[in-house]
């Protein structure tokens, strides 16, 4: 069993490797920020690796990808945020168009 640590965008990534029932190496991830766990990593079919080093590399890459996706879209596809954005846009457009319509030649 090997454990590795990395820091990415203020998140602390901990990767622990273990051998599965077939003897291959897999990575278990823990991502924290300010001492609190930030992501739940569901038990899924994981990639299997020949060495612990490969499993560590994969674990860090997966964690960085999830963090990057989270940072790129912090509202996490919230319908509330989407609706608020649409309402703001609509209100601004309605205000802009009310009495301020320009035609060609004016």
N, C-alpha and C positions, 0 to 999 in steps of 0.2 A: 504494500500500500504506500502510495506516495501522495503528498499534499503540496500544492503550489498556490501562490498568492499573486494577484495582479491588481492594479488600480487603474480604472478607466472612467473618465468623466466624473470623478468624485465617488464612484462606486467601488467597493472592495469585493473582489472576486476570489472565492476560495474553491479550488478544484481538488477533490480527493479521488484517487483512482482505486479501483478494486478489480479483482478477477471475478467474472461471472461463472455460472455453472459449466460453461463450455471452455473455460480457461482463458478467454479473451479479456482484454483490459477495457473497462468502461469508466467514464468520468461522472462523478456526482458533484453537482454545483450548488454553491450558496452565494448569493449576491446580497450585499448589505450596503446601507448608506446610513451614516450616523448611528451605527450599531444595531440597526433594525433590518430584518430580512425584507427585501423589496419585491422579490418575484417568487412565485411558486413554480417549481420545476416539476411538472407531472411525470409520473413514472410511465415512460413510453419506451418503445423499442429504440435503443440507443445504438449509435455506431459502435462497432467492436474493433479494437486495435490490437496489434501484435505486441506493442510495448507500452509501458506506463507513460513514457514521454509523449508518444503519439496521442494517448488519451488526454493528457494534460493540455497539449496544444489544441486539440479539438474542443475541450471544455472551455478554455479561455476564448476561443474564437466564437463559440456559440453564445457565451455570456455577453461578449462585446456586441454581437449582432443584435441580441434582444435589447440591450441597453440603448444601442443606436436607434433602433426602431421606436423605442419608448421616447427618446429625446426628440426624434423627428416629428412625433405626433403626440404631444403631451396630453391632449384631451382624450386620447385613446378611442377615437371614433364615437365620441359621446353624441347621441342624437340631440341632447340638450344644447351642447355647444354648437352643433351644426344648425339647429333651429335659431339660436341666438344670432349667429353669423348671418343667416338668411334674413332675419327680421331687421337687423342693422342695415344690411345692404338695401333691402326694400324701402325702409324708411328714408334712407339717404337719397335713393333714386326718386321717390315720390316727392320729396322736398325739392330736389334739383329740377324736376320737370314741372312743378306747379308754378306756372307763370314765367318760367325761364326757358321757354322753348324757342330756339332760334331756327329760322329758316334761311335758306340760301338767299343771298343778296341783301340781307339786313345788316 
